[in-house]
Each structure stands twice: as structure tokens, then as C-alpha cells.
């Protein structure tokens, strides 16, 4: 290789070249790009965490975690239905199942009714009507149908079959409450089922109390608690409840609370339990402090004038 002479210029390295030969500007730009990419990933990670937390809260609020496309559930669905579910059409599919409940009820296919109710409530767990009506279909309609099934000669067997469907309806309400614990009507319907179908009055009283504690519960529910405590044989508990209710206020003007009935129950239980006169709210023989509201006055409808016959125009002469 010839030695550079005076006519051959010597090539010196670029002023920004690194010892390894890479330009400093290129390395700087590459480092800056990597830094920006890392910063972007970190920022996306922060946004993603908050986004996923918000989605998780919404799913929890709507109880969507209760829906899992299991093999058993998939076996009961058509291929098109599965694709609809995976495509986000849960509400539409749930309504289709619910419409089919009516046909199964008319055909008295109670196992199919139960399957359809379970599918609808699984897909739409935050819709209380599905739980309430589904439980009614099984605990009332199915149980009565089985009790009146004269094809079954054994009365004991009919009663056993009827109780089975009552318990199926109860189980639906209990699952509905787990998904909608704030809904008073689900608690009330569970209490009503235990009162009317199972005769478990103390359990009914507890559920009526839970219902009354929920927002929007009507005032009359507070009396159901005392009634069922007494029906369940807990006279002392019933008296304590009525007494506490009476002493909770001195305002008896709210007729929706039926204070006359509360007073009547207290007086009855004070006699049954032989409460000493000094400990009673109402002394024996004392005048009543409340009276039942007056019955509404029925007014006879005013006689209507007889309808006047309308004149029919004569046909034109030909």
C-alpha cells in the first residue's frame, strides 16, 4: 500500500466519530428513540392499569364475573348462540331464552323452564325480574302442578315432588340476592316463599327485615317482621319488636305505618305473655290511642242522561 505523499490527502476521522467508528449523532438519535419508546411503554402501562381497574369495577358492579362459558352451558347452546355471546350480545340472547320460558311453562316442561331461567339469569344477573319470575315459575307453578298431579297415586310422593320445586325456586332467589344484594324485592320474595311455601316463619322474618333495610322498601314491610316472629312461635321476640317499633316515634299521623294494628298486636301480646301492668305500654282497660283509618266513602255514580237517538238523514230521492 503506498504511503501517502504530498499529493495524496490524508483522511482523518470525522470529528463526531466514536472510537469504534459509529458517528456520535447516530448513537445519540438511537439512544433518544429507545428512551422515547421506553417512556411510551411506561405511560401506556399506567393508562392500561387504570383502564383495566375501571373495567374490573364495572364488571363487578354488573356481576359479569358470574358468567363463564362452561362446557355444560355450551352444550345447551347452539353454535350461533355461542358466537352471539362471544360477540357481546348477551342481553339479546338472555331475552330470547326468557321468551322461551313462557312456552315451556305452557307445556309444563318444568326442567326446561329451570334450564332456561338459569341461562337467562346467568347471562343477565343484574336484572331482578328474571330471578323473581323464575323463582315464581318453579316454587309456585311447578310445585302446584306436581301437587295436583293425579297421575301420581301417592300423596306423599306428590308432596315430595312439590317441595323439590319449591326448593328450586328458593335456590334461584338466593342466587339472585348474591348478585343483587341491594334489591329489597328479592329479599321480600324469599321471605314470602319461606312463609307461604315452607312455613319457616322465623327465616321469613329475617328476610323481611333484610328487605325493609334496603332502599325503596315500602313501609308495610316492617309489620311483616312482627307477624312472622309471632307465627314462628317467638312471642317474646315479637313483643319486643312491636314495642321497639311503637317507641321509635311519637308521630302516629303516618297512616301507611298502620299504628292501629301495631297497638292491637302489642295489647294482644301483653295479655298472652302476662306482662306485669307496670311494664306494659298500655294499661289494662285503657282507651286506645289509635283508631283504624275510616273506610273510604263510596259515592253512587250520578245517573247519566239517556242517550238521544241520532237522526239518520233520509236517503235522497231518486
ABEGO torsion letter per residue (X at the ends): XBBBBAABBBBBBBAABBAAGBBAAAAAAAAAAAAAAAAAAAAAAAAAAAAAAAAAAAAAAAGAAABBBBAAAAAABBAAAAAAAAAGAAAAAAAAAAAAAAAAAAAGBAAAAAAAAAAAAAABAABAAAAAAAAAAAAAAAAAAAAABAABABAAAAAAAAAAAAAAAAAAAAAAAAABAABAAAAAAAAAAAAAAAGBAAAAAAAAAAAAABBGBBAAAAAAAAAAAAAAGBAAAAAAAAAAAAAABABAABAAAGAAAAAAAAAAAAAAAGBBAAABABBBGBBBABBBBBBBBBBBBBBBBBBBBBBBBBBBBX
